[in-house]
Amino acid sequence: MEKEELFNKKEAGWKNISSESKERIFKFSDEYIYFLNKVKTEREAVKFVKKMLDENGFCDINAKEQLVAGDKVYYINRDKSMYIAVIGKEPLENGLKVLGAHIDSPRLDLKPNPLYEDNGFAYLKTHYYGGIKKYQWTTIPLSIHGVIVKSNGEKIEVSIGEEESDPIFTITDLLPHLAQDQMEKKLKDGINGEDLNLLIGSMPADDKDISEKIKLNILTLLNEKYGIKEIDFVSSELEIVPAFRARSLGFDRSMVAAYGQDDRVCAYTSVRAMLDVKEPEKTAVCILSDKEEIGSMGNTGMESHVFDYFISELLNKTNQNTPNALEKVFCNSCMLSADVDAGLDPIYASVSEKNNAAMIGCGIGLNKYTGARGKSGASDANAEYVARVRKIFEDANIPYQVSELGRVDVGGGGTIAYILANKGMDVIDCGVPVLSMHAPYEVTSKFDVYCAYKGYSEFVK
């Protein structure tokens, strides 16, 4: 046999691609970029996706008394996570086809009592969320997104810093001339978490006989616009995110640069795949989870039992909820944990092992296992299931690559894969390679984004 037949060779996806295929990829990417510019938080993701689903024949599962094959439903969990299903022809006990992504991203959250004044400036104190390099969050334009809920139940949605007419905010840093001590520190210690304070104003109130005039002026402006007082910060969820716009990257426009692509790139492509599902044999399910970046805990994270409740409702409303039915469903199900992978960056190639690194522009990435060092915390997919997923992609000519996250002793990472594997599902991580993961501006290949959409679509069909 020839070398070309025997070797497992990664090839650039753009090689020999037709003009028609390139046009489809770029059109899909434009739609993806639009999504990224509208969605900076998990709440905004749920709101955007709900509109997509409503426009494509889905409805809230609570509006259905009975479910039959072909029905399309979703369940929204506290406006921060959601589950989507298209009912299949086979009994649920035969198993589900599941896509599982998350819609939270690393960011800065406001502390419960964030507002203070110091030497002519007003600030908001933050607490970082997820794994970040703290220095990357200084001296960039930042916006504020989220909700404020008053004690009377009134909910106020906030989005400041995205429109051209909006002000933006920032976190300051030392000038190099005075940063000698700072630059002697290790990179991870250069900026302290307690110093990630958002600069929000410097103009004092007119009243000359009071202290904290700048803080008062800020509170007055907020009261005029939103009707809130300082105590209302206590019952708010306000997130500080980059105000950068998602854009095409490169002279050839082959890449996407944007905040939050981990993991909204897999969330968006998963939802788009679900819109293609018409009358599946097995019920197709899509998970959009919250709290993945901090361990999936809490009642909107995958460690909660809310997903079990959703599947139980599918069983109830298809009249299939017999003893142990839920366990049978899970043990006969298979899943693609739709989460991103670290793409090989030539500038930092030393942290990757090239034979097992995901390459940008070579297709969707499969991770047989994640975890750290000795596979600690990993969900390790069995060979039989890897072969089944391979066959789906190969039969549909979906370019794919198999990789792992960095060199063995360098580090590692995790996804929601192990949580669903613990329920009995066959699971493998399957997502888009990313450069600068967890940074305020991440990079993906438009080719890989489209491959993820096509791969997820083939899987759930």
C-alpha positions in Angstrom: 0.0 0.0 0.0 1.1 3.6 -0.6 2.2 6.0 2.2 -0.8 8.2 1.5 -3.1 5.3 2.4 -1.3 4.2 5.5 -0.3 7.4 7.2 -2.6 9.4 9.4 -1.8 12.9 8.0 -3.3 16.2 9.1 -4.0 18.5 6.2 -5.0 22.2 6.1 -8.7 22.3 5.6 -8.5 25.2 3.1 -6.4 23.1 0.7 -8.2 22.4 -2.5 -11.5 23.7 -1.1 -14.1 24.7 -3.7 -15.3 28.3 -4.0 -18.9 27.1 -3.2 -17.7 25.5 0.0 -15.7 28.6 1.0 -18.8 30.7 0.4 -20.8 28.5 2.7 -18.1 28.6 5.4 -17.9 32.4 5.3 -21.6 32.9 5.3 -21.9 30.6 8.4 -19.1 32.5 10.1 -20.8 35.8 9.5 -23.8 34.5 11.3 -21.6 33.2 14.1 -19.9 36.5 14.4 -23.3 38.2 14.7 -24.2 35.8 17.5 -20.9 36.6 19.4 -21.5 40.3 19.2 -25.0 39.9 20.6 -24.1 37.4 23.3 -21.5 38.2 26.0 -23.0 36.3 29.0 -24.9 33.1 29.7 -28.2 34.9 30.2 -27.8 36.6 26.8 -27.0 33.3 25.2 -30.2 31.7 26.6 -32.2 34.7 25.4 -30.7 34.6 21.9 -31.0 30.8 21.5 -34.7 30.9 22.8 -35.5 33.3 19.9 -33.7 31.0 17.4 -35.7 28.0 18.7 -39.0 29.8 18.8 -38.6 30.9 15.2 -37.8 27.3 14.1 -40.8 25.4 15.6 -39.6 24.7 19.1 -41.6 25.4 22.2 -41.2 25.4 26.0 -41.7 21.8 27.3 -44.1 23.2 29.9 -46.5 24.1 27.1 -46.8 20.4 26.1 -49.0 17.8 27.8 -47.9 15.0 25.5 -44.8 14.5 23.3 -44.6 12.5 20.1 -41.9 11.8 17.5 -40.9 15.0 15.8 -41.8 17.3 18.6 -39.3 20.0 19.4 -39.0 21.3 22.9 -36.7 23.2 25.3 -36.4 23.8 29.1 -34.8 27.0 30.5 -33.2 26.7 33.9 -33.2 30.1 35.7 -32.3 32.0 32.6 -28.7 30.7 32.6 -28.8 27.2 31.2 -31.1 25.3 28.9 -31.8 21.9 27.4 -33.2 21.2 23.9 -34.7 18.1 22.5 -36.2 16.7 19.2 -38.2 13.6 20.0 -37.1 10.6 18.0 -39.0 7.6 16.6 -37.4 5.0 18.9 -38.2 4.7 22.6 -36.2 6.9 24.9 -34.8 3.8 26.7 -32.9 3.1 23.5 -30.8 6.1 24.3 -30.3 9.7 23.3 -27.9 11.5 21.0 -26.5 14.3 23.1 -24.5 17.4 22.3 -23.2 19.1 25.5 -21.8 22.6 25.5 -21.4 25.4 28.0 -22.3 29.1 27.7 -20.4 30.6 30.6 -16.9 32.1 29.9 -14.1 33.5 32.0 -14.8 37.0 33.1 -14.9 39.4 36.1 -17.9 39.5 38.4 -18.8 42.4 40.6 -18.5 41.8 44.4 -21.7 42.1 46.4 -20.6 45.6 47.7 -18.5 46.8 44.8 -18.8 50.6 44.7 -16.1 52.8 46.4 -14.3 56.1 46.0 -10.6 56.7 46.3 -8.5 59.8 45.6 -10.7 61.4 43.0 -11.9 58.2 41.3 -14.9 55.9 41.6 -14.4 52.1 41.2 -16.2 48.8 41.2 -14.5 45.9 42.9 -14.5 42.6 41.1 -13.9 38.9 41.7 -12.6 37.0 38.7 -14.6 34.0 37.4 -12.8 31.0 35.9 -9.2 30.5 34.9 -7.7 33.8 33.7 -4.4 35.5 33.4 -5.1 38.6 35.5 -2.7 40.9 33.6 -4.7 40.4 30.4 -7.7 42.2 31.9 -5.9 45.5 32.5 -5.9 48.4 30.0 -8.5 47.1 27.7 -12.0 48.4 27.0 -14.6 46.6 29.2 -18.4 46.5 29.3 -20.9 45.7 32.0 -23.7 43.1 31.4 -26.2 41.4 33.6 -29.2 41.9 35.8 -30.1 43.8 39.0 -33.1 42.5 41.0 -34.7 44.8 43.5 -36.2 43.4 46.7 -39.7 44.0 45.3 -38.8 41.5 42.5 -38.3 44.1 39.7 -35.6 42.9 37.3 -33.4 45.4 35.4 -31.3 44.2 32.5 -28.0 46.0 32.1 -25.7 46.3 29.0 -23.3 49.2 28.9 -20.3 49.5 26.7 -21.3 47.7 23.5 -22.8 50.6 21.5 -20.7 53.3 19.9 -22.6 55.9 22.0 -22.0 54.0 25.3 -19.1 54.8 27.7 -16.7 51.9 28.3 -14.7 51.1 31.4 -11.2 49.8 32.1 -8.8 48.6 34.7 -5.6 50.6 34.9 -2.0 49.4 35.2 1.4 50.9 36.1 3.4 52.8 33.6 6.7 51.0 32.8 8.7 54.0 34.3 7.4 53.1 37.7 6.9 49.4 37.4 10.4 48.1 38.4 9.1 46.2 41.4 6.1 44.9 39.5 8.2 43.6 36.6 10.4 41.7 39.0 7.5 39.5 40.1 6.4 36.3 38.4 3.9 36.9 35.6 1.1 35.3 37.6 1.7 37.7 40.5 2.1 40.9 38.5 -1.5 41.9 39.1 -3.3 41.0 42.3 -6.9 39.8 42.2 -7.9 42.6 44.6 -6.4 45.2 42.2 -8.8 44.3 39.4 -10.9 47.3 40.2 -13.0 48.8 37.4 -12.6 52.6 36.8 -16.1 54.0 36.4 -15.9 57.8 37.0 -14.2 60.9 38.3 -16.7 63.7 38.4 -18.0 64.9 41.8 -21.5 65.8 42.7 -22.3 69.5 43.0 -23.0 69.4 46.7 -19.8 70.9 48.4 -20.8 69.9 52.0 -20.6 66.0 51.7 -17.9 63.4 51.5 -17.6 60.8 48.7 -18.9 63.2 46.1 -17.8 61.1 43.1 -19.5 58.0 44.5 -22.7 60.0 45.1 -22.6 61.3 41.5 -22.3 57.8 40.2 -25.2 56.6 42.4 -27.3 59.5 41.3 -26.7 58.7 37.6 -27.5 55.0 38.2 -30.7 56.0 40.1 -31.8 58.3 37.3 -31.2 55.6 34.6 -32.2 52.4 36.4 -34.0 53.5 39.6 -31.5 51.6 41.9 -29.7 52.4 45.1 -26.4 51.1 46.4 -28.1 48.2 48.3 -29.4 46.8 45.0 -25.9 45.7 44.0 -26.3 43.0 46.7 -29.0 41.2 44.6 -27.4 41.7 41.2 -25.4 39.6 38.7 -23.2 42.0 36.9 -20.4 40.7 34.7 -17.4 42.6 33.4 -16.5 41.4 29.9 -14.4 42.8 27.1 -16.0 45.4 24.9 -14.2 44.1 21.9 -16.3 43.4 18.8 -16.0 39.9 17.2 -14.3 40.3 13.9 -12.8 38.4 11.0 -9.1 38.0 11.5 -6.3 38.1 8.9 -5.9 39.5 5.4 -7.6 36.4 4.1 -10.4 36.7 6.7 -9.9 33.0 7.5 -10.2 33.3 11.3 -12.6 34.7 13.9 -11.3 36.8 16.8 -13.7 37.3 19.7 -14.3 37.1 23.4 -16.1 34.0 24.8 -15.5 31.5 22.0 -14.8 29.1 24.8 -17.3 27.7 24.7 -19.9 29.6 22.7 -18.4 28.4 19.5 -19.5 24.9 20.3 -22.8 26.1 21.8 -23.7 28.0 18.6 -22.7 25.2 16.3 -24.6 22.7 18.5 -27.8 24.7 18.4 -27.5 25.2 14.6 -27.1 21.4 14.3 -30.3 20.9 16.3 -32.2 23.2 13.9 -31.3 20.7 11.1 -32.9 17.7 13.0 -36.3 16.8 11.5 -37.4 13.2 12.4 -34.5 11.5 14.1 -34.5 7.8 14.9 -33.1 8.5 18.4 -34.1 11.5 20.4 -31.6 14.3 19.9 -30.7 16.5 22.9 -28.6 19.6 23.3 -27.2 20.9 26.6 -26.2 24.5 27.1 -24.8 24.5 30.6 -23.6 27.1 33.0 -20.8 27.2 35.6 -18.4 24.9 33.6 -15.6 27.3 34.1 -15.8 27.0 37.9 -16.5 23.2 38.2 -20.1 22.9 37.0 -21.5 23.3 40.5 -24.7 25.0 41.5 -28.3 24.5 40.2 -27.5 25.8 36.7 -24.3 23.7 36.4 -24.2 20.1 35.1 -23.6 18.7 38.6 -27.2 19.6 39.5 -30.1 17.2 38.9 -32.0 19.6 36.6 -30.9 17.8 33.5 -32.2 14.5 35.0 -35.5 16.4 35.6 -35.7 17.4 31.9 -35.1 13.8 30.7 -37.7 12.6 33.3 -40.2 15.1 31.8 -39.5 13.7 28.3 -40.2 10.2 29.7 -43.4 11.4 31.5 -44.8 13.2 28.4 -44.1 10.3 26.0 -45.7 7.9 28.5 -42.4 5.9 28.9 -41.5 6.5 32.6 -41.3 3.0 33.9 -39.1 1.9 36.9 -35.4 2.6 36.2 -36.3 4.2 32.9 -34.0 7.2 33.5 -31.0 5.0 34.2 -31.7 2.9 31.1 -31.9 6.1 29.0 -28.5 7.3 30.3 -26.8 4.0 30.0 -27.9 3.6 26.4 -27.0 7.2 25.4 -24.0 8.6 23.6 -22.7 12.2 23.7 -20.3 14.6 22.1 -19.0 16.9 24.9 -18.9 20.0 22.7 -16.1 21.9 24.2 -13.1 23.7 22.7 -9.5 22.4 22.6 -6.2 24.2 22.7 -4.9 24.8 19.2 -1.2 24.5 18.6 0.4 27.9 18.6 3.7 28.0 16.8 5.0 30.8 19.1 4.4 28.5 22.1 4.9 25.1 20.5 7.0 23.8 23.5 3.9 23.2 25.6 2.4 20.9 22.9 3.4 17.5 21.6 3.0 18.0 17.9 1.8 14.5 17.0 -1.1 14.9 19.4 -1.9 18.6 19.2 -4.9 20.1 17.6 -4.0 22.2 14.5 -6.0 25.3 13.6 -7.7 24.9 10.3 -7.5 21.1 10.2 -11.1 20.3 11.2 -13.1 19.5 14.4 -11.0 18.1 17.2 -11.6 14.9 19.2 -10.2 14.5 22.7 -10.3 10.9 23.8 -9.6 12.1 27.3 -8.8 15.4 29.1 -7.7 15.6 32.8 -4.3 16.6 33.9 -0.9 14.8 34.0 -1.8 11.1 34.8 -5.3 11.6 33.3 -6.5 12.9 36.7 -10.2 13.8 36.5 -10.5 12.5 32.9 -13.4 10.9 31.2 -11.6 8.4 28.9 -13.7 7.3 25.9 -13.5 3.6 25.1 -12.1 2.5 21.8 -15.5 1.2 20.5 -17.1 4.5 21.0 -14.2 6.4 19.4 -14.6 4.1 16.4 -18.3 4.9 16.1 -17.7 8.6 16.1 -14.9 8.2 13.6 -17.3 6.4 11.3 -19.9 9.1 11.5 -17.4 11.8 10.5 -15.6 9.7 7.9 -18.8 8.6 6.2 -19.9 12.2 5.9 -16.4 13.5 4.9 -16.1 15.7 8.0 -12.4 16.6 8.5 -11.5 15.7 12.1 -8.3 15.4 14.2 -7.6 13.6 17.4 -5.5 15.4 20.0 -4.9 16.0 23.7 -4.4 19.2 25.7 -0.7 19.9 25.9 2.3 17.8 26.9 1.8 15.2 29.6 3.4 17.0 32.5 2.6 20.6 31.5 -1.0 20.9 32.6 -4.4 19.9 31.4 -8.1 20.7 31.6 -11.6 19.4 32.0 -15.1 19.6 30.5 -18.6 18.4 31.5 -17.8 15.0 29.8 -17.1 13.2 33.1 -20.5 14.2 34.6 -22.5 12.6 31.8 -20.1 9.6 31.7 -20.8 9.1 35.4 -24.5 8.7 34.5 -23.5 5.8 32.1 -23.3 7.6 28.8 -20.6 7.0 26.2 -18.9 10.4 25.9 -16.0 11.9 24.0 -14.9 15.6 23.9 -15.4 17.1 20.5 -14.9 20.7 19.7 -13.1 23.6 17.9 -9.3 24.3 18.5 -8.7 27.8 19.9 -5.7 30.0 20.2 -5.4 32.3 23.3 -8.0 30.3 25.2 -9.4 32.0 28.2 -8.0 35.4 27.1 -10.2 38.4 26.5 -9.8 37.8 22.7 -9.7 34.2 21.4 -9.0 33.0 17.9 -10.6 30.2 15.9 -10.5 29.1 12.3 -13.7 29.6 10.2 -13.0 26.2 8.6 -13.0 24.4 12.0 -16.2 26.3 13.1 -18.0 25.1 10.1 -16.7 21.5 10.5 -18.0 21.5 14.1 -21.5 22.5 12.8 -21.4 19.8 10.1 -20.0 17.2 12.5 -22.6 17.9 15.3 -25.3 17.8 12.7 -24.3 14.4 11.3 -24.0 13.1 14.9 -27.5 14.0 16.0 -29.1 13.0 12.7 
